[in-house]
Amino acid sequence: MLKNKLIFATVAVSSACAFSLPALAGDGIIDEARIGIYDHNSNLAATRHETNNPDINAELLFKAPAWLQWMAKPRINLGANINTGNGTSIAYTGLVWDYNFTDAFFIEGGFGGAIHNGETSRQTASKLNMGCRVMFHENISLGYRVTNNSSVMLTVDHMSNASLCSSNPGLTDVGIRYGYTF
């Protein structure tokens, strides 16, 4: 039931954003929109305990607000990793910092919080026991700017509760994303 609500909410927000994105970007609120595909609960990071169905990632990055300039100008993100099978899906938000090696190559790191539709009290055949509903969310990307507006990124995306709950297996996705900067 929670998965259906999470998917419905993501579709509703995505639809609203799709219609309002050009206006919001033109006003300078939205800085970048991203979409990608992730290896869900990747066995590159650890033994896979969830479905091997991929995740679809969608993310908006907002321009760094003036009140966060003292923190090295992070952008605020809002995103979701929607599993295409019966695995855990998440919605997340946080702060994202960029560092440019050159005009084309960059690295990016993000930290914030997430909520998921996975299990919190038991493990099933397709879902880990995450222990808590609300989690920490981190990601790191290595990117390349193809043009002034387009970039591609290799991303590692992680969610865990930092052992604040009795179970803390964490969930790590690895994948590729495309970003369009307005």
C-alpha positions in Angstrom: 0.0 0.0 0.0 2.8 2.4 0.9 4.6 1.6 -2.4 1.5 2.6 -4.3 1.2 5.8 -2.4 4.9 6.6 -3.0 4.6 5.8 -6.7 1.4 7.9 -6.9 3.0 10.9 -5.1 6.1 10.6 -7.3 4.0 10.6 -10.5 1.9 13.5 -9.3 5.0 15.6 -8.3 6.7 14.7 -11.6 3.7 15.6 -13.6 3.4 19.0 -11.9 7.1 19.6 -12.3 7.0 18.6 -16.0 4.3 21.3 -16.7 5.9 23.9 -14.5 9.6 23.2 -15.0 10.2 25.7 -17.8 8.5 28.5 -15.8 10.4 27.6 -12.6 13.7 27.3 -14.4 13.1 30.6 -16.2 12.5 32.3 -12.8 15.8 31.0 -11.6 14.4 28.6 -8.9 15.3 25.2 -10.6 18.9 24.9 -11.6 19.0 21.3 -13.0 16.8 18.3 -13.8 18.2 14.8 -13.9 17.1 11.3 -14.8 19.0 8.0 -14.6 19.0 4.3 -14.1 20.5 2.5 -11.1 21.5 -1.0 -10.3 19.2 -1.5 -7.3 21.0 -2.7 -4.1 24.0 -3.2 -6.3 26.2 -6.3 -5.7 29.2 -4.1 -6.7 29.0 -2.6 -3.1 27.9 -5.7 -1.2 25.9 -8.9 -1.6 22.5 -8.1 -3.2 19.6 -8.9 -0.8 16.8 -7.3 -2.8 15.4 -7.6 -6.3 17.8 -7.0 -9.2 15.2 -4.9 -11.0 16.7 -1.5 -11.8 15.7 1.8 -10.1 14.7 4.9 -12.1 16.1 8.0 -10.6 14.6 11.4 -11.0 16.0 14.5 -9.3 15.6 18.3 -9.3 18.3 20.6 -8.1 17.4 24.1 -7.0 19.8 27.1 -7.2 21.8 27.7 -4.0 19.8 30.0 -1.8 21.4 33.1 -0.4 21.0 31.9 3.2 23.2 28.8 2.5 26.1 30.7 0.9 28.1 30.4 4.0 28.1 26.5 3.5 30.1 26.7 0.2 26.9 27.3 -1.9 25.2 23.9 -1.8 22.2 23.3 -4.0 19.0 21.7 -2.5 17.9 18.5 -4.2 14.6 16.7 -4.3 14.5 13.2 -5.9 13.3 9.7 -5.9 14.7 6.2 -6.8 11.7 4.2 -8.0 12.3 0.4 -8.1 10.8 -1.2 -11.3 10.2 -4.5 -9.4 9.1 -5.2 -5.9 12.2 -3.7 -4.2 12.5 -0.7 -1.9 11.8 2.7 -3.5 12.8 6.0 -1.8 12.1 9.7 -1.9 14.9 12.1 -0.7 16.0 15.6 -0.2 19.2 17.3 1.0 22.2 19.5 0.1 24.5 18.9 -2.9 28.0 20.3 -3.3 30.0 20.4 -6.6 33.7 20.7 -7.3 34.9 21.4 -10.8 38.2 19.7 -11.8 38.0 21.4 -15.3 35.3 23.0 -17.3 34.1 19.5 -18.3 34.9 17.2 -15.3 33.4 17.5 -11.9 32.7 15.6 -8.7 29.6 16.1 -6.6 28.5 14.9 -3.1 25.2 15.1 -1.4 23.8 14.5 2.1 20.3 14.6 3.5 17.4 12.5 4.4 15.1 9.9 2.8 11.9 8.0 3.4 11.3 4.6 1.9 8.6 2.0 1.3 10.7 -1.0 2.4 10.3 -3.2 5.4 11.0 -1.9 8.9 10.5 -5.0 11.1 11.4 -8.1 8.9 13.2 -9.1 5.7 11.2 -10.5 2.8 12.3 -12.2 -0.4 12.4 -8.9 -2.2 13.0 -6.3 0.6 15.6 -5.8 3.3 14.6 -5.0 6.9 15.7 -1.3 7.0 14.8 -0.9 10.7 13.4 2.7 10.3 11.2 4.5 7.9 13.2 7.7 7.9 16.9 7.4 6.9 20.0 9.3 6.0 20.8 9.6 2.3 24.2 10.2 0.7 25.4 10.2 -2.9 28.5 10.9 -4.8 28.9 11.4 -8.6 31.7 11.8 -11.0 30.5 13.8 -14.0 31.3 15.1 -17.4 29.7 18.1 -19.0 29.0 17.2 -22.6 27.7 20.8 -23.3 27.0 23.9 -21.2 23.5 22.4 -20.5 24.1 18.6 -20.6 26.1 16.3 -18.3 26.4 12.6 -17.6 27.3 11.2 -14.2 28.4 7.9 -12.7 26.7 7.9 -9.3 26.8 5.9 -6.1 23.6 6.4 -4.0 23.3 5.2 -0.4 20.6 5.1 2.2 21.0 3.9 5.8 19.9 4.7 9.4 23.5 5.0 10.8 22.6 2.3 13.4 19.9 4.5 15.0 17.5 1.5 14.6 18.1 -2.1 15.5 18.6 -3.2 11.8 20.9 -1.2 9.5 21.7 -3.1 6.3 21.8 0.1 4.2 20.8 0.2 0.5 23.4 1.2 -2.1 22.6 1.8 -5.8 25.1 2.4 -8.6 24.2 3.9 -11.9 24.3 6.5 -14.6 22.4 9.8 -14.8 21.8 12.5 -17.4 21.5 16.1 -16.2 20.1 19.2 -18.0 21.1 22.6 -16.5 18.7 25.5 -17.3 
